Amino acid sequence: MSVIYVLLAISICVALVFFVAFVLSVKKGQYDDAYTPSVRMLFEDELVETTSEKNNQSKSQTK
């Protein structure tokens, strides 16, 4: 029975170490995405045109 308590304590310590590592990496900006905004700017016009074309097509089909 005492082995369960030891394993439980070890698993909680390991979980805390991973949680602290995650929090530190978030604070340092490890997960900040610097690439997607620059690429998104290039493709925004295409997305707007396709949605406006679909709206125009649906309006012309309903008339």
Backbone bond lengths (Angstrom), bond angles and torsions (degrees), N, CA, C in turn:
res aa  C-N    CA-C-N  psi(-1)  N-CA   C-N-CA  omega(-1)  CA-C   N-CA-C  phi
1 M - - - 1.458 - - 1.534 110.70 -
2 S 1.318 116.55 -33.18 1.458 119.70 -178.41 1.531 110.95 -69.46
3 V 1.327 118.17 -23.46 1.463 121.51 178.36 1.526 110.14 -65.84
4 I 1.310 116.68 -35.99 1.476 120.72 178.83 1.525 109.85 -62.57
5 Y 1.338 116.86 -42.00 1.461 119.87 179.52 1.530 111.39 -65.61
6 V 1.306 116.98 -38.78 1.465 120.85 178.33 1.521 110.12 -65.60
7 L 1.330 116.96 -46.55 1.466 120.18 179.27 1.519 111.84 -64.36
8 L 1.308 117.25 -37.72 1.462 121.07 177.56 1.529 110.71 -63.97
9 A 1.311 117.43 -43.42 1.465 121.30 178.88 1.531 110.81 -64.41
10 I 1.320 116.67 -42.34 1.472 120.23 179.13 1.521 110.72 -64.96
11 S 1.317 117.39 -42.12 1.474 119.58 -179.01 1.521 111.68 -66.86
12 I 1.330 117.08 -36.08 1.471 119.74 176.85 1.525 110.21 -67.01
13 C 1.312 118.20 -39.59 1.472 121.47 177.69 1.526 111.28 -63.91
14 V 1.324 116.94 -42.85 1.466 120.44 178.53 1.523 110.36 -64.84
15 A 1.331 117.25 -40.91 1.464 120.65 178.43 1.524 110.71 -63.12
16 L 1.308 117.90 -41.10 1.465 121.31 178.35 1.527 111.55 -64.62
17 V 1.327 117.19 -38.48 1.468 120.51 178.13 1.527 110.22 -63.03
18 F 1.333 117.38 -44.97 1.460 120.18 178.53 1.524 111.75 -66.11
19 F 1.321 117.68 -37.19 1.463 120.74 178.48 1.526 110.94 -65.21
20 V 1.318 117.09 -43.65 1.467 120.57 178.22 1.527 110.58 -64.10
21 A 1.328 117.02 -40.54 1.466 120.02 177.65 1.519 110.86 -62.96
22 F 1.328 117.33 -39.56 1.465 121.04 178.07 1.520 111.32 -64.96
23 V 1.324 117.65 -45.74 1.458 121.23 -179.59 1.527 110.41 -62.78
24 L 1.313 117.59 -42.27 1.471 120.12 179.02 1.530 111.46 -64.94
25 S 1.312 117.29 -39.47 1.463 119.12 -179.88 1.521 111.50 -68.67
26 V 1.324 117.61 -33.78 1.470 120.13 176.64 1.523 110.01 -68.43
27 K 1.323 117.33 -41.62 1.462 120.71 179.96 1.531 111.89 -65.57
28 K 1.331 116.82 -32.84 1.465 120.07 179.86 1.523 112.16 -80.60
29 G 1.334 117.60 -7.61 1.455 120.17 177.55 1.514 114.04 88.74
30 Q 1.298 117.20 22.03 1.456 120.87 -177.94 1.532 111.64 -62.51
31 Y 1.328 117.26 -32.85 1.455 120.93 -175.90 1.527 112.87 -99.10
32 D 1.320 118.38 6.97 1.455 120.63 176.83 1.521 109.79 -68.52
33 D 1.296 115.96 136.77 1.452 121.22 -177.53 1.522 108.61 -101.40
34 A 1.308 116.81 106.81 1.456 121.21 -179.36 1.525 111.73 -98.01
35 Y 1.313 117.78 -10.52 1.460 120.65 -174.76 1.535 112.24 -92.30
36 T 1.295 118.78 -42.15 1.460 121.93 -173.28 1.530 113.71 -61.83
37 P 1.343 121.54 -43.28 1.463 118.79 179.88 1.532 113.46 -59.13
38 S 1.316 117.46 -35.87 1.459 118.90 -179.75 1.523 111.17 -70.80
39 V 1.307 117.52 -32.98 1.461 120.61 178.89 1.525 110.48 -78.95
40 R 1.314 117.18 -35.98 1.458 121.43 -179.56 1.525 110.96 -60.63
41 M 1.335 116.42 -35.70 1.448 120.83 179.52 1.537 111.15 -60.15
42 L 1.317 117.54 -33.20 1.457 121.13 -177.77 1.524 112.42 -73.91
43 F 1.313 117.49 -26.79 1.451 120.70 -173.56 1.527 114.00 -107.43
44 E 1.327 119.14 1.13 1.460 121.15 -178.36 1.522 111.64 -64.57
45 D 1.316 118.11 -40.25 1.459 120.58 -178.27 1.519 111.17 -62.82
46 E 1.310 117.85 -40.16 1.456 121.12 179.93 1.521 110.63 -64.30
47 L 1.321 117.50 -39.12 1.453 120.09 179.93 1.525 111.06 -68.06
48 V 1.322 117.13 -39.10 1.452 120.60 180.00 1.528 110.04 -67.78
49 E 1.330 117.13 -40.54 1.457 120.12 -179.74 1.526 111.41 -65.50
50 T 1.295 118.05 -41.22 1.459 119.77 -178.09 1.520 111.11 -68.00
51 T 1.326 117.48 -37.26 1.463 118.38 179.20 1.518 110.90 -72.07
52 S 1.330 118.02 -36.72 1.464 119.36 178.50 1.530 110.50 -71.01
53 E 1.337 117.34 -33.75 1.464 119.50 176.50 1.516 110.96 -66.76
54 K 1.306 117.39 -39.34 1.462 120.66 178.31 1.516 110.65 -64.93
55 N 1.337 116.74 -39.58 1.462 120.16 178.70 1.522 110.51 -65.36
56 N 1.323 116.92 -40.79 1.463 120.26 179.40 1.519 110.70 -66.48
57 Q 1.322 117.50 -38.89 1.458 120.77 179.28 1.520 110.93 -66.91
58 S 1.308 116.89 -40.68 1.466 119.21 -179.21 1.527 110.56 -69.18
59 K 1.327 117.32 -33.68 1.468 120.24 177.71 1.515 110.58 -68.78
60 S 1.350 117.21 -39.52 1.453 119.92 -178.37 1.537 110.58 -72.02
61 Q 1.309 118.39 -29.13 1.468 121.16 179.21 1.521 111.57 -75.60
62 T 1.320 117.78 -27.62 1.456 119.97 -179.05 1.513 111.84 -79.93
63 K 1.321 118.73 -19.00 1.474 121.12 -178.05 1.472 112.46 -78.74
